[in-house]
Amino acid sequence: MAQDEDNIEGRMHGEQPKVKAEAMPMRMLHMVLIWLMLSLAQTVLTLTTVVQLIVMLVNNREPNERLADFGTDLGIWMAKAARFQTGASEVKPWPWTDLD
């Protein structure tokens, strides 16, 4: 369990690759695209939450591991997107960089 937490912490707050800051018009375009993707991600997160709740109700509170892992990955992507959106990072999230 501690190893998983270390991996997640590194994925969210780990060393950022050095990238050249892009021109503001291009950054604004990327920010709008990522905003749309974040809106879609919120919908997907809501649907995943409802499905996981149903699975847990049926399976004696046992979550589906694949859904749980997907939720973790989605949350990390959303955190990386938020870092770019707020100027905390110049690194754009997937699909511009690898999905790790």
Residue, then its C-alpha position, 0 to 999 in steps of 0.5 A: m500500500a505504501q508503494d502505491e502511495d509513493n507512486i501516486e505522489g510521484r506521478m502527481h508532484g514528481e519532477q517535471p520535465k523541462v519544457k519551453a513555455e509556449a506563446m500565450p495564444m497557443r497556451m490559451l488554445h490548449m487551456v480551452l481544449i483541456w477545459l473541455m476535456l476536464s468537463l468530459a472527465q468530470t462526467v466520466l468520473t460521475l458515471t464511474t462513481v455510480v457504477q462502482l457504487i452499484v458494484m459495491l452494493v452487489n458485492n458486499r462492499e468489494p470494489n471492482e479493482r479495474l474501476a478503482d485503478f481507472g479512477t486513480d488514473l483519471g484523478i491523476w490526469m485531472a490533477k496534471a490538467a489542473r496544474f497546467q490550467t493554473g500555471a503551476s506547470e508548463v507540462k500539458p497532460w495526455p494526449w500531449t505527453d505520455l499517460d503514465 
